[in-house]
Amino acid sequence: MRAPKPPHVGIIGAGNIGAELYRKVLNLGWEVTFVAKSDGIYKNLTNKIDRLENYLNYASGLDVTFLAIPTLDDGTAAYEYLLSFLKLDIPVVTCEKGSLSSHFAELEPYRHRIGYSATVGGGTRLLRYMEGHVGPWTQEIHGVINGTLNYLLSEVAAGKPMGAAIADVQRLGYAEPGVNGVLEIINQEAKEDVVMKTAILFNLSNFERERRLKASDMKVREITDAEVDLLIREAGKRRFIVSITRGAPQRDDTIGGFRHQVGEWNIRGGFQALESNPLFSQLVLPGIVNGVIVYEGGENTYRATGPGAGAVPTTSAMVKDALRLLASASPAHAQRS
């Protein structure tokens, strides 16, 4: 019996995630057809072979494409990459958040051809877990979905000075390049990363199919220097938690973050007091760990946690998505094996 042919893949993006993906798929014995960088198309990580605008010339024969670029706009650039491959019936695995948080409605017809586990939760695959547990019976969803903010508070709660914790997230690559200082890092993560992930989380829950949430719908109130001092004092009593709850919004003393209402669902994110909800005790997680809780009422609570940042866990989630998509390949792709 002839051995199956290895999958042929394209990789868009060659930063930490893209480079790790390249190494990972080669170790699996897969064939990398091209790597797209900002300055052109490469045969591997070093040999340039073409201009970037010609990337679709290399789509023929692809089994899956990995999209591993940062969100530099509202997700439109990533959306255009996604759509160009999806229209050719080539599945795409992405860790980029802007496309799904701003263009979810447009991409929804292709949802079964997109691997998106790594867009929220890094290597936790908490989106897949959540999708398997939400439904009409769901009352609340709560999540720690930003590893950087969780790292800062968990480290300060353990006794580390905030300045040292900030230095850690910069050294380890958990903060965006060029963003410096406590206020700038915290507000940047809340205004960009968290709201994008919240939109994806809410839309994949399918609570309001006719009213999809966009990241731009949520207006973040930036925290102040005085509130940073309060966070340092109360680091053991707070975490940055996103809550999606059924019913009218409740009064709270959340520091920073955002509030939004979609239909009967109240969406809130910020440095919430752990004592404000008995479920929050399950979201006191160390370091960059992410987690999500789905609450149905009574004793029915479901929880998933895992590493929420870093190239290795993120690419592991992406490869698992690719394996799932390859297993359910269209007849045209299945003939390759």
Secondary structure, 3 states (H helix, E strand, C coil): CCCCCCCEEEEECCCHHHHHHHHHHHHCCCEEEEEEECCEEECCCCCEEECHHHHHHHCCCCCEEEECCCCCCCCHHHHHHHHHHHCCCCCEEECCCHHHHHCHHHHHHHHHHEECHHHCCHHHCHHHHHHCCCCCCCCEEEEECCHHHHHHHHHHHCCCCHHHHHHHHHHCCCCCCCCCCHHHHHHHHHHHHHHHHHHHHHHHHCCCCCCCCCHHHCCCECCCHHHHHHHHHCHHHEEEEEEEEECCCCCCCCEEEEEEEECCEEEEEEEEEHHHCHHHHHHCCCCCEEEEEEEEECCEEEEEEEECCCHHHHHHHHHHHHHHHHHCCCHHHHCCC
